[in-house]
Amino acid sequence: MVEYKVWIDDNGIIRCVVGGSHRKRDAQEVIDDIKKHSKEMGKARILLDICNIEESTSDARRVYVNFIKKESRILEKLALHGKKAMQRVMANFIIVASGCEKEVRYFRKEKEAL
């Protein structure tokens, strides 16, 4: 089961912290929450903190890829932030598969991602 929190910070960035085991329906819940917040903003800047993800299925990663592809018009920027090698590999798969390398980037440190 995934643990996550989505909110808009004082700088207008949609922040999302995700942890635990990440399955397809979990990823869809996170995306649905992000979409709700982005409706208020027009073009959205999103910071997705994946530091606490223990595992992620390929179906969950595909949910993110499809979101980025279909909703790229609402994305100003999407930063993925993680620390482990597995998280970097997962993030790079999402970035390359989405074809949105200009809008989506991976960072090891939250400060750099912001």
C-alpha positions in Angstrom: 0.0 0.0 0.0 1.3 3.4 -0.9 1.6 6.3 1.5 1.4 9.7 -0.1 0.6 13.4 0.5 -0.2 16.1 -2.1 -0.4 19.8 -1.4 0.4 23.2 -2.9 3.2 25.0 -1.1 3.6 28.7 -0.5 5.5 29.1 -3.8 2.7 27.6 -5.9 4.5 24.3 -6.4 2.4 21.1 -6.2 4.4 18.9 -3.8 3.9 15.2 -3.6 5.7 12.8 -1.2 5.2 9.1 -2.0 6.4 6.1 0.0 5.9 2.4 0.5 5.1 -0.1 -2.2 3.9 1.5 -5.4 1.3 -0.3 -7.5 -0.8 0.8 -10.5 -3.9 1.9 -8.5 -1.6 3.7 -6.0 0.0 5.7 -8.9 -3.4 6.5 -10.3 -4.5 7.8 -6.9 -1.5 10.1 -6.7 -2.1 11.3 -10.3 -5.7 12.0 -9.6 -4.8 14.1 -6.6 -2.2 16.0 -8.6 -4.7 16.7 -11.3 -7.2 18.1 -8.7 -4.5 20.5 -7.5 -3.3 21.5 -11.0 -6.8 22.5 -12.1 -6.5 25.5 -9.8 -3.1 26.6 -11.3 -3.1 26.5 -15.1 0.5 25.4 -15.9 1.7 23.4 -13.0 5.1 23.1 -11.4 5.3 19.7 -9.6 7.9 18.3 -7.2 7.5 14.5 -6.8 9.5 13.2 -3.8 10.2 9.5 -4.4 12.8 9.0 -1.6 10.6 6.7 0.4 9.4 4.4 -2.3 10.4 0.9 -1.4 9.3 -0.7 -4.7 7.4 0.2 -7.8 5.8 -2.0 -10.4 6.1 -1.3 -14.1 2.4 -0.7 -14.3 2.8 2.1 -11.7 5.6 3.7 -13.8 3.4 3.5 -16.9 0.7 5.4 -15.1 3.2 8.3 -14.6 4.4 8.0 -18.2 0.9 8.2 -19.6 0.0 11.2 -17.3 3.1 13.1 -18.5 2.3 12.3 -22.2 -1.4 13.2 -22.0 -1.2 16.1 -19.6 2.1 17.7 -20.9 0.0 20.9 -21.7 -0.6 21.5 -18.0 3.0 20.8 -17.0 5.4 23.7 -16.7 8.0 21.5 -15.0 8.0 18.2 -13.2 11.0 17.4 -10.9 11.5 13.9 -9.5 13.6 13.8 -6.4 15.1 10.6 -5.0 18.3 9.3 -3.4 18.7 5.6 -4.2 19.9 4.0 -7.5 16.6 2.2 -7.9 14.7 5.6 -7.7 17.0 7.1 -10.3 16.5 4.2 -12.7 12.7 4.4 -12.2 12.7 8.2 -12.7 14.9 7.9 -15.9 12.5 5.3 -17.3 9.6 7.7 -16.7 11.4 10.6 -18.3 12.6 8.8 -21.4 9.4 6.9 -22.0 7.3 10.1 -21.7 9.4 11.9 -24.3 9.3 15.1 -22.2 12.9 15.5 -21.2 12.6 19.3 -21.3 9.7 19.4 -18.8 10.7 16.5 -16.6 14.0 16.0 -14.7 15.5 13.9 -11.9 17.4 15.3 -9.0 19.2 13.7 -6.0 18.6 16.6 -3.7 15.3 18.4 -3.0 17.0 21.8 -2.9 18.3 21.2 -6.5 14.8 20.0 -7.6 13.2 23.2 -6.3 
